[in-house]
Each structure stands twice: as C-alpha cells, then as structure tokens.
C-alpha cells in the first residue's frame, strides 16, 4: 500500500499539509495545439478569442496580449518565449470595431474575464500594425491595466491609409471613418487617434519599445510611429525606437526575438521571472 503524500507527519513538527494550488478554469470547451502549447478557444460577446496555457504558469499569472494579427509571425514575436517563462498569451478579435468605444467595451469584458481568473492586473501588449492602434487605444482608456508595450510598424493615426496612390479614399479609411462616426477627412484630427491622445499613456510612464520600419509603404512611419513618439516624449512618456531603416512593413518581429522578450521581462511589473 503506497504512502499518502497529501499529509506527512513528523514527530517534532506535527502534521504538515502540502500546498494545494487552485486550478485555473479556462473558458470555452475547445482545446487545440498551438506551437506546442495548449490553446483554449472561446467566444465572448460575439468575438472569438483564445488563451494559450503555459506548461508552468508563473507566480502572479503574468500575461501577454496580442491585440491583432495573433497568428502572424508568431515565432518572431515575444509570445512563445514568454510562454516558456510562464506567461499566458491571449487574444480577442475585435478587428471589426477598429477598437472604437464599442470595441473598448468588448475588451473590458475580456479583461474582466481574465481578472476573474486571477491574471496579473497588468498586461504586456503586443501591437503589430493595426495592433499598434488597438494596443494604444486600450492603453489610453485603461493605462492602469498595462505594464509594458511592444509596438511593431504600428498604426498610430486613424487615417494612416487615408489616400491611395491615385489620391482616392481607401477602403481602410472608409471602414475606420464608419467605425468612429466621422468623415475620412476628420480621422487624423480625431481626439481618440493615438497621435492626438497620448497624455494618459505618458502620465502612466508605460515603457514602450517600437520597431520602426524605414521603408514601410503600408503604414508610413513619418505620420504614425514618428509622430506618436515625438508627442509622447513631449508629454513626458517613455519610448525606445529600434530603427530598421531598410525594412518594409513585413516581416514583423525579429529573427531572434530575445531582445524583445528581455525588454518585456525587464519592465513587466513585479516580475521576478
């Protein structure tokens, strides 16, 4: 008959109960393999989302959040290496909202779900292209929920694609304008566009690292990351620009994303990972 290791008794110390960890209850009932990890798929408020489970969750349940393009260039981003370090990795698809006020409400429900699971109060945001807009929009509205941000060729101007090569209004601009309830010509001056609304992020002193692609013909850095960095710095914020002068919009990330991982680990709050 084997020993019952749930309770050990020593003459000098009496009875010692072994610590029992509360299991994490994940939403949804579909589990799939994702780069060697377990991914829990679910739907929330009409939006599809997922939570990737690390083999050994770190104390305090730190987490990274890819706000858009969660299946793109994954090995080049910090996601997989952070999973190895005990971070959860999450995503909620609110692309159709362009993270307008209605999108923010949906994401607030997502954040509330994660907090009910006892995740760390602050996220490490991963913002690639449109994900930059979404990450900064969330950080504008809820800076207290953000620990660190990695931006990559980010959209920081709602009108980033306001004109096509023949000077016509693009489909992206029409979608963005409809989402925010304005004419396309008003997008650049919109008060919710990150270029015009970075004070809350600056005041929160959220550390940001940004990969700038000098040859980007999709999201022009001059009117996006450059302008945002200038205004954020003037407002007292913190941003580190990594200038990739010869890069286009793709590929996002780095061949070896260790430097991005280290930036996040260095600035993630209360991290002893």
QUIHU-V138234 format. One record per helix or strand of 3 or more residues. SS is the DSSP state (helix for helix, strand for strand). FROM is the first residue (numbers start at 1). TO is the last residue. If there is no record, write none. Layout:
# QUIHU-V138234
ss:SS from:FROM to:TO
ss:SS from:FROM to:TO
This chain:
# QUIHU-V138234
ss:strand from:7 to:10
ss:strand from:14 to:17
ss:strand from:30 to:34
ss:strand from:37 to:44
ss:strand from:47 to:53
ss:strand from:63 to:66
ss:helix from:74 to:76
ss:helix from:79 to:84
ss:strand from:88 to:92
ss:helix from:95 to:97
ss:helix from:101 to:116
ss:strand from:123 to:128
ss:helix from:130 to:141
ss:helix from:143 to:145
ss:strand from:146 to:152
ss:helix from:171 to:180
ss:helix from:184 to:186
ss:helix from:194 to:196
ss:helix from:199 to:203
ss:strand from:207 to:213
ss:helix from:221 to:223
ss:helix from:225 to:234
ss:strand from:239 to:244
ss:helix from:258 to:267
